[in-house]
Amino acid sequence: MIARRWAFVAIGIAVAGASMSHASLACADDSAANGAISDELRSYYRGERNSAYFVGGLGVAAIGGGSALVTRDGDFARGLGWSLLAIGTIDVIGAAVYTFQVAAQVDRYESLLAHDPAEYKQVEGDHIRTTTSRFVGYKLGELGLVLTGAGIATYGFAANRDAWKGAGIGVAAMALPVLVIDTINMTRAAHYRDRIRGFEPTVAVTPGVSGAPWTLAVGGKF
């Protein structure tokens, strides 16, 4: 009787230990997966924030240069200056607004990932898919500005109209670097989208709770 009792105890300890080990491994895998996607989240939005800083800096430089050019004599300088001023102002305002949006998005999605990884995958996945598709429109608009600026400048040179030359060059010169940046941003967004698609959130299992991978039932009289 005593030997059988201790046999049951030994079996119980062994199975409980295996259950705890299994649950610990599940928790470790879950933590590693969440940590990896958290790194991807921060990397993506850090890139977005840096892009906003670049566009904002470009806008500030354009405002400074444009302000100097519009005070000069000559139609070319004034045409170039006014185009730089207009687009630079738009860039600065847009970059400032987007910087605040990025900060809010990082806080929102990090909190969602920490509290409900499955909900994070669905919500952020939908958001980043929409963002990636919007980049197509952004790039087409920016390409359109580059071509429009080139067309205006071409007309200015053909008609020998200095104001049109300057305005066209200014529009194209401001739109081209933003087109390059959004091409990079679109690639980064697609990478992040794919990482979210591959993210498999799991729920850690506590030994002894319903749904645990190992259960033990011991019956009989000792």
Backbone bond lengths (Angstrom), bond angles and torsions (degrees), N, CA, C in turn:
res aa  C-N    CA-C-N  psi(-1)  N-CA   C-N-CA  omega(-1)  CA-C   N-CA-C  phi
1 M - - - 1.462 - - 1.519 111.29 -
2 I 1.330 115.47 -46.97 1.471 119.01 -178.63 1.517 110.08 -64.08
3 A 1.353 115.71 -40.52 1.458 119.37 -179.27 1.528 110.81 -63.89
4 R 1.363 115.25 -40.34 1.462 118.04 -179.86 1.523 111.13 -67.45
5 R 1.347 115.94 -37.94 1.458 120.26 178.40 1.515 110.96 -60.14
6 W 1.330 116.01 -46.48 1.466 119.25 -179.28 1.521 111.46 -69.10
7 A 1.307 117.16 -28.19 1.470 120.40 176.49 1.517 110.66 -65.01
8 F 1.363 115.31 -43.30 1.462 119.09 178.08 1.526 111.09 -64.85
9 V 1.327 116.06 -40.12 1.471 119.76 178.70 1.521 110.80 -62.34
10 A 1.326 116.35 -43.52 1.466 120.76 179.97 1.523 110.81 -62.60
11 I 1.347 116.04 -42.32 1.467 119.54 178.52 1.525 110.38 -62.69
12 G 1.350 114.33 -42.79 1.467 118.22 -179.97 1.511 111.92 -61.64
13 I 1.321 117.17 -43.71 1.464 120.89 179.81 1.530 110.62 -63.66
14 A 1.326 116.33 -42.81 1.464 120.36 -178.73 1.525 111.27 -63.37
15 V 1.335 116.67 -45.95 1.461 119.83 -178.47 1.522 110.65 -68.37
16 A 1.325 117.74 -40.43 1.461 120.89 177.71 1.520 110.86 -61.60
17 G 1.350 115.31 -41.33 1.463 118.78 177.98 1.510 111.56 -63.28
18 A 1.338 116.41 -41.56 1.465 119.33 178.19 1.517 111.16 -63.60
19 S 1.345 116.07 -39.32 1.464 120.39 178.81 1.510 111.39 -63.58
20 M 1.341 115.89 -44.70 1.468 119.65 179.76 1.515 110.74 -64.56
21 S 1.349 116.61 -39.77 1.457 119.99 179.05 1.510 111.11 -64.56
22 H 1.331 116.83 -42.07 1.454 121.58 179.30 1.520 110.50 -63.11
23 A 1.326 116.19 -44.55 1.466 120.38 179.59 1.515 110.99 -64.91
24 S 1.338 116.39 -37.65 1.463 119.80 179.26 1.517 110.60 -64.84
25 L 1.340 116.11 -41.23 1.459 119.52 177.80 1.521 110.75 -64.39
26 A 1.342 116.62 -38.58 1.463 119.91 177.92 1.514 110.49 -63.25
27 C 1.337 116.22 -42.23 1.467 120.28 178.44 1.522 110.45 -63.63
28 A 1.341 116.46 -40.75 1.467 119.70 -179.73 1.524 110.99 -65.02
29 D 1.354 116.45 -43.22 1.461 119.61 178.19 1.512 110.84 -62.81
30 D 1.328 116.40 -42.48 1.461 121.27 179.63 1.519 110.34 -61.78
31 S 1.327 116.47 -44.47 1.464 120.92 -179.41 1.520 111.15 -64.23
32 A 1.342 116.55 -40.37 1.460 120.08 179.47 1.519 111.30 -65.40
33 A 1.341 116.85 -42.63 1.473 120.67 179.81 1.516 110.58 -64.01
34 N 1.337 116.80 -44.96 1.453 120.34 179.43 1.524 111.47 -64.97
35 G 1.340 115.85 -38.15 1.456 119.08 178.83 1.517 111.75 -65.58
36 A 1.339 117.27 -38.91 1.459 121.08 -179.78 1.522 111.24 -65.61
37 I 1.312 117.05 -44.64 1.470 118.92 -179.22 1.520 110.31 -71.79
38 S 1.329 117.25 -28.97 1.463 119.97 175.33 1.526 110.62 -64.42
39 D 1.331 116.19 -39.72 1.468 120.01 176.28 1.523 110.89 -63.38
40 E 1.335 116.30 -40.43 1.466 119.92 177.86 1.527 111.13 -63.58
41 L 1.326 115.51 -40.74 1.469 120.53 179.27 1.525 110.75 -59.40
42 R 1.342 115.01 -50.10 1.466 118.86 -178.37 1.526 111.21 -64.98
43 S 1.326 117.66 -38.80 1.454 121.18 -179.60 1.525 111.05 -63.85
44 Y 1.329 116.57 -43.21 1.458 119.89 -179.35 1.524 111.32 -63.10
45 Y 1.332 116.50 -50.40 1.463 118.96 -176.53 1.525 112.30 -72.92
46 R 1.322 117.52 -26.06 1.455 119.42 173.14 1.534 110.08 -64.69
47 G 1.323 116.06 -40.52 1.458 120.08 176.23 1.515 111.99 -63.98
48 E 1.327 116.66 -39.95 1.466 120.44 177.42 1.526 111.27 -63.73
49 R 1.326 116.02 -42.21 1.465 119.83 179.29 1.526 111.07 -64.87
50 N 1.332 116.70 -42.01 1.458 119.84 179.35 1.528 111.48 -65.19
51 S 1.321 116.24 -35.37 1.468 119.89 176.55 1.524 110.78 -64.60
52 A 1.331 115.53 -40.22 1.471 119.29 177.72 1.523 110.58 -64.12
53 Y 1.332 116.89 -39.38 1.463 120.08 177.35 1.531 110.55 -62.19
54 F 1.323 116.00 -42.27 1.461 119.75 -178.85 1.529 110.65 -63.56
55 V 1.331 116.17 -47.42 1.465 119.84 -179.74 1.522 110.34 -63.62
56 G 1.334 116.43 -40.24 1.461 119.58 176.91 1.520 112.02 -62.66
57 G 1.336 116.39 -42.49 1.460 120.19 177.77 1.516 111.82 -64.31
58 L 1.340 115.96 -39.46 1.458 120.57 176.44 1.526 110.50 -61.78
59 G 1.329 115.45 -40.93 1.465 119.53 178.96 1.514 112.58 -64.83
60 V 1.326 115.93 -41.73 1.470 119.87 178.87 1.523 110.23 -62.08
61 A 1.342 116.66 -44.10 1.465 120.32 178.32 1.519 111.13 -62.38
62 A 1.342 116.21 -39.61 1.463 119.88 -179.91 1.534 110.96 -66.75
63 I 1.320 116.55 -38.76 1.469 119.92 178.18 1.525 110.32 -63.94
64 G 1.347 115.24 -43.83 1.461 118.87 178.85 1.517 112.23 -62.23
65 G 1.340 115.88 -47.26 1.458 119.67 -179.99 1.514 112.48 -66.90
66 G 1.334 114.99 -41.52 1.462 118.65 -179.82 1.511 112.59 -64.89
67 S 1.341 116.31 -38.63 1.471 120.05 179.14 1.521 111.06 -61.53
68 A 1.317 116.87 -37.10 1.466 120.34 178.56 1.522 111.05 -72.48
69 L 1.323 116.92 -39.32 1.461 119.77 -175.48 1.522 113.33 -69.85
70 V 1.332 117.87 -36.29 1.463 119.51 -177.06 1.522 112.20 -68.42
71 T 1.307 118.71 -15.11 1.464 121.23 179.15 1.523 112.32 -90.01
72 R 1.327 116.25 -4.58 1.457 119.31 -177.37 1.531 110.86 -89.55
73 D 1.306 114.16 159.81 1.462 119.86 172.92 1.523 108.71 -77.73
74 G 1.279 115.44 150.45 1.460 119.42 178.14 1.518 111.49 109.41
75 D 1.316 115.08 130.49 1.466 120.45 -177.92 1.521 112.49 -66.64
76 F 1.329 116.74 -35.20 1.467 119.19 -179.03 1.528 110.71 -61.82
77 A 1.324 117.30 -48.39 1.462 121.44 -178.69 1.519 110.99 -62.13
78 R 1.322 115.69 -43.60 1.470 118.17 -178.71 1.531 111.56 -68.77
79 G 1.332 117.27 -39.86 1.472 119.64 177.72 1.514 111.24 -62.49
80 L 1.333 115.93 -43.22 1.463 120.20 177.31 1.527 110.80 -65.45
81 G 1.322 116.02 -43.24 1.461 120.53 -177.76 1.515 113.13 -62.17
82 W 1.342 116.68 -45.60 1.463 118.99 -178.41 1.528 112.11 -66.06
83 S 1.322 117.12 -36.74 1.469 119.28 178.13 1.523 110.62 -67.24
84 L 1.338 117.18 -39.85 1.468 120.35 177.56 1.522 110.92 -65.36
85 L 1.315 117.00 -41.60 1.467 120.69 179.16 1.527 111.39 -61.72
86 A 1.318 116.74 -46.61 1.465 120.85 -176.32 1.530 111.72 -64.03
87 I 1.321 115.56 -51.99 1.472 118.87 -176.57 1.527 110.60 -72.31
88 G 1.330 117.61 -35.58 1.466 120.45 177.82 1.513 112.26 -61.62
89 T 1.331 116.79 -40.21 1.468 120.42 178.18 1.523 110.99 -63.60
90 I 1.336 115.96 -43.48 1.473 120.30 177.93 1.526 110.45 -61.04
91 D 1.332 116.43 -42.78 1.466 120.71 -179.19 1.527 111.65 -63.10
92 V 1.326 117.46 -42.84 1.464 120.64 -178.33 1.526 110.71 -64.96
93 I 1.321 116.70 -45.29 1.466 120.42 -179.85 1.531 110.33 -63.81
94 G 1.324 116.37 -47.16 1.462 120.22 -179.78 1.517 112.64 -62.19
95 A 1.328 117.36 -40.93 1.465 121.02 -179.99 1.517 111.44 -66.19
96 A 1.328 116.81 -40.21 1.470 120.33 179.95 1.524 110.86 -64.28
97 V 1.328 116.42 -45.49 1.466 120.11 179.50 1.522 110.66 -62.94
98 Y 1.340 116.67 -43.51 1.460 119.98 -177.18 1.524 112.25 -68.07
99 T 1.327 117.08 -32.48 1.469 119.86 177.73 1.525 110.67 -60.63
100 F 1.323 117.16 -42.91 1.469 120.74 177.70 1.527 110.85 -67.72
101 Q 1.324 117.19 -37.25 1.461 120.10 178.46 1.526 111.13 -63.44
102 V 1.333 116.55 -41.96 1.462 120.48 -179.97 1.525 111.08 -62.22
103 A 1.332 116.85 -42.76 1.468 120.47 178.95 1.526 110.72 -60.01
104 A 1.331 116.57 -42.83 1.466 120.49 179.58 1.525 111.21 -66.75
105 Q 1.334 117.32 -38.36 1.459 120.61 -179.96 1.523 111.62 -67.32
106 V 1.322 117.51 -40.09 1.462 120.51 177.67 1.522 110.36 -60.39
107 D 1.332 117.04 -47.12 1.472 120.70 179.13 1.524 110.97 -60.45
108 R 1.313 116.16 -43.12 1.473 120.23 -176.66 1.526 111.37 -65.13
109 Y 1.329 116.87 -50.34 1.460 119.50 -173.11 1.524 112.44 -77.17
110 E 1.331 118.24 -29.28 1.466 119.04 173.31 1.525 110.69 -66.22
111 S 1.328 116.56 -40.94 1.464 120.13 177.86 1.527 110.73 -64.79
112 L 1.324 116.59 -42.04 1.465 120.54 179.84 1.519 110.97 -64.46
113 L 1.332 117.14 -41.24 1.463 120.76 178.63 1.521 111.26 -63.34
114 A 1.327 116.81 -38.98 1.458 120.73 -178.16 1.529 111.83 -69.29
115 H 1.322 117.62 -35.42 1.459 120.44 -173.64 1.532 113.87 -98.57
116 D 1.332 117.11 -29.60 1.466 119.97 -178.37 1.524 109.41 -152.21
117 P 1.333 117.47 84.33 1.471 120.60 -177.38 1.527 113.88 -56.81
118 A 1.329 117.13 -36.99 1.461 119.80 -179.70 1.525 110.92 -65.50
119 E 1.317 116.13 -42.12 1.462 120.50 177.88 1.529 110.62 -65.93
120 Y 1.328 116.26 -38.40 1.468 120.52 175.74 1.522 110.51 -57.51
121 K 1.336 116.73 -47.16 1.459 119.91 -178.29 1.521 111.36 -58.99
122 Q 1.320 116.63 -41.60 1.463 119.89 -178.21 1.529 111.26 -71.12
123 V 1.339 116.35 -50.54 1.463 120.74 -174.38 1.528 111.82 -69.03
124 E 1.319 116.57 -50.32 1.460 119.80 -179.32 1.525 111.12 -69.53
125 G 1.340 116.12 -32.73 1.461 119.12 176.61 1.518 111.61 -61.83
126 D 1.339 116.50 -44.70 1.466 120.64 177.22 1.530 110.75 -63.28
127 H 1.336 115.42 -41.89 1.462 119.96 -178.35 1.523 111.50 -63.66
128 I 1.324 117.29 -46.56 1.461 119.57 -174.89 1.525 111.37 -73.75
129 R 1.331 118.08 -28.12 1.467 119.84 174.25 1.529 110.34 -65.78
130 T 1.326 116.21 -41.43 1.462 120.12 177.38 1.526 110.70 -65.16
131 T 1.336 116.06 -42.38 1.466 120.27 179.25 1.519 111.16 -61.16
132 T 1.330 116.95 -44.13 1.461 120.59 -179.20 1.521 111.21 -61.66
133 S 1.331 116.90 -41.98 1.469 119.57 179.30 1.524 111.44 -67.86
134 R 1.333 117.46 -32.63 1.465 119.99 179.06 1.523 112.45 -67.52
135 F 1.321 117.02 -28.90 1.459 119.61 179.24 1.526 111.56 -59.72
136 V 1.324 117.20 -29.20 1.463 120.25 177.28 1.524 109.44 -61.48
137 G 1.338 115.91 -45.62 1.456 120.02 178.23 1.516 112.65 -65.43
138 Y 1.352 115.96 -40.99 1.464 119.62 178.30 1.526 110.53 -59.19
139 K 1.328 115.99 -46.35 1.460 120.22 -176.54 1.528 111.28 -66.78
140 L 1.320 116.66 -37.97 1.461 119.30 177.72 1.523 110.85 -64.72
141 G 1.353 116.25 -40.52 1.461 119.92 177.77 1.521 111.70 -63.86
142 E 1.324 115.82 -43.01 1.475 120.00 -179.87 1.520 111.68 -68.50
143 L 1.333 116.03 -38.28 1.459 119.31 175.78 1.525 110.21 -63.66
144 G 1.344 114.94 -38.57 1.458 119.22 176.86 1.520 112.01 -61.14
145 L 1.334 116.65 -39.52 1.472 119.91 177.63 1.527 111.57 -66.38
146 V 1.330 116.25 -40.52 1.468 119.20 177.90 1.531 110.22 -60.14
147 L 1.330 115.97 -46.78 1.459 120.29 -179.28 1.521 111.57 -67.63
148 T 1.340 116.13 -37.04 1.470 119.45 177.61 1.518 110.83 -64.12
149 G 1.343 115.26 -45.41 1.461 118.99 177.76 1.512 111.84 -60.88
150 A 1.340 115.95 -42.44 1.470 119.50 178.51 1.520 111.00 -63.57
151 G 1.320 116.45 -38.45 1.463 120.38 178.64 1.518 112.15 -66.18
152 I 1.343 116.15 -42.43 1.471 120.11 178.21 1.527 110.39 -62.70
153 A 1.331 115.54 -45.09 1.467 119.37 179.65 1.523 110.97 -63.87
154 T 1.338 116.99 -40.01 1.463 120.41 178.92 1.523 110.42 -61.92
155 Y 1.326 115.84 -43.59 1.470 119.19 176.69 1.522 110.74 -61.15
156 G 1.343 116.77 -42.09 1.454 120.23 -179.74 1.517 112.43 -61.17
157 F 1.314 115.94 -42.37 1.473 119.10 179.35 1.528 110.76 -69.74
158 A 1.349 116.34 -38.08 1.464 119.24 -179.18 1.523 111.16 -68.21
159 A 1.325 116.26 -37.88 1.469 120.82 -178.47 1.522 112.29 -93.77
160 N 1.324 116.25 -1.57 1.468 121.79 -177.78 1.536 111.70 56.89
161 R 1.328 114.66 48.15 1.465 120.90 179.31 1.532 107.36 -115.28
162 D 1.309 115.24 106.69 1.466 120.94 -171.78 1.523 113.73 -63.49
163 A 1.310 117.19 -37.45 1.472 120.10 -179.10 1.533 110.60 -61.42
164 W 1.325 116.72 -40.75 1.454 121.00 179.32 1.530 111.26 -69.90
165 K 1.322 115.16 -36.71 1.465 118.55 175.34 1.528 110.85 -57.95
166 G 1.325 116.22 -51.63 1.463 121.01 -177.91 1.511 112.68 -63.24
167 A 1.352 116.22 -44.33 1.467 120.25 -178.62 1.524 111.04 -62.52
168 G 1.339 116.05 -43.64 1.465 119.52 -179.19 1.516 112.61 -65.08
169 I 1.322 115.49 -43.26 1.465 119.19 178.67 1.526 110.36 -63.50
170 G 1.318 117.59 -40.54 1.463 120.81 179.87 1.518 112.44 -62.80
171 V 1.345 117.02 -44.96 1.466 120.80 179.85 1.525 110.85 -62.43
172 A 1.329 116.39 -48.02 1.466 119.85 -178.75 1.528 111.57 -64.85
173 A 1.333 116.36 -39.82 1.468 120.55 -177.76 1.523 111.76 -67.07
174 M 1.315 117.77 -30.20 1.472 120.30 179.14 1.531 111.86 -82.88
175 A 1.326 116.78 -33.42 1.464 119.84 -176.27 1.526 112.35 -78.59
176 L 1.318 117.80 -33.04 1.466 120.51 -174.07 1.532 113.38 -62.18
177 P 1.350 120.85 -49.15 1.470 118.78 -179.88 1.526 112.84 -64.78
178 V 1.325 118.02 -31.91 1.469 120.43 178.08 1.529 109.73 -68.25
179 L 1.348 116.77 -36.89 1.462 120.67 175.60 1.527 110.52 -61.02
180 V 1.312 117.11 -42.82 1.470 121.26 178.53 1.532 110.40 -63.69
181 I 1.324 116.41 -43.90 1.471 120.70 -179.28 1.520 110.63 -62.13
182 D 1.338 117.36 -44.36 1.460 119.58 -178.35 1.525 112.24 -70.60
183 T 1.324 117.34 -25.13 1.463 119.67 172.87 1.533 109.80 -65.37
184 I 1.333 115.90 -42.54 1.467 120.73 176.34 1.527 110.49 -65.83
185 N 1.329 116.33 -43.09 1.466 120.71 -179.71 1.524 111.81 -61.95
186 M 1.321 116.13 -38.68 1.458 119.86 179.79 1.524 111.19 -65.19
187 T 1.323 116.26 -40.06 1.465 120.59 177.25 1.527 110.70 -63.51
188 R 1.337 116.69 -42.27 1.457 120.56 179.49 1.531 110.58 -66.62
189 A 1.329 117.25 -39.19 1.462 120.40 178.85 1.526 111.25 -65.09
190 A 1.328 117.10 -39.29 1.468 120.47 178.53 1.530 110.67 -64.83
191 H 1.332 116.42 -38.71 1.473 120.70 177.08 1.530 110.34 -62.38
192 Y 1.311 116.53 -46.47 1.472 120.93 -179.94 1.529 110.49 -65.14
193 R 1.327 117.26 -39.92 1.464 121.19 177.52 1.525 110.86 -58.87
194 D 1.330 116.66 -43.72 1.469 120.65 -179.89 1.532 111.28 -66.10
195 R 1.332 117.10 -35.90 1.462 119.93 178.36 1.534 110.56 -66.97
196 I 1.312 117.13 -37.86 1.468 119.80 177.78 1.519 110.14 -66.80
197 R 1.309 117.32 -40.28 1.464 120.71 178.05 1.526 111.19 -59.67
198 G 1.324 116.72 -37.92 1.463 120.68 -179.11 1.512 114.40 -83.83
199 F 1.326 117.55 -5.97 1.460 121.51 -178.91 1.516 109.74 -76.18
200 E 1.333 116.45 126.63 1.460 121.52 -179.84 1.521 109.33 -118.22
201 P 1.331 117.45 92.35 1.468 119.16 179.00 1.513 110.85 -66.98
202 T 1.328 117.22 138.90 1.456 122.53 178.42 1.510 109.09 -125.91
203 V 1.310 115.36 160.07 1.456 121.44 179.31 1.516 108.54 -105.95
204 A 1.325 116.30 124.22 1.464 119.75 178.50 1.513 110.03 -64.34
205 V 1.333 116.44 141.80 1.457 122.17 -177.65 1.511 109.79 -107.96
206 T 1.309 116.71 130.82 1.456 121.99 179.19 1.519 109.79 -93.98
207 P 1.327 119.14 126.68 1.463 121.20 179.89 1.520 111.40 -56.30
208 G 1.337 114.68 138.99 1.452 119.48 177.23 1.506 113.20 87.19
209 V 1.373 118.35 -5.76 1.446 121.36 179.11 1.514 107.73 -100.16
210 S 1.338 116.10 149.54 1.449 120.33 -179.58 1.512 109.84 -54.70
211 G 1.313 117.42 134.65 1.448 121.66 -178.06 1.511 112.45 97.41
212 A 1.343 118.83 -3.67 1.457 121.42 179.10 1.522 109.04 -66.25
213 P 1.336 116.94 149.61 1.457 119.52 -176.68 1.508 113.54 -69.98
214 W 1.343 117.85 -20.22 1.460 121.36 179.69 1.522 108.55 -127.45
215 T 1.314 115.94 134.39 1.473 120.26 175.30 1.525 107.63 -130.75
216 L 1.297 114.59 155.68 1.454 119.68 -178.90 1.511 108.47 -138.10
217 A 1.289 116.12 126.84 1.455 121.11 174.61 1.521 107.70 -124.95
218 V 1.313 115.91 124.90 1.468 120.89 -179.10 1.515 107.83 -119.98
219 G 1.272 116.10 123.74 1.467 119.35 -179.52 1.507 110.56 -126.40
220 G 1.307 114.79 173.47 1.460 119.59 177.59 1.508 111.67 105.99
221 K 1.301 114.90 172.13 1.462 121.66 -179.91 1.508 109.51 -104.11
222 F 1.350 115.74 138.45 1.458 120.79 176.14 1.530 108.46 -90.37
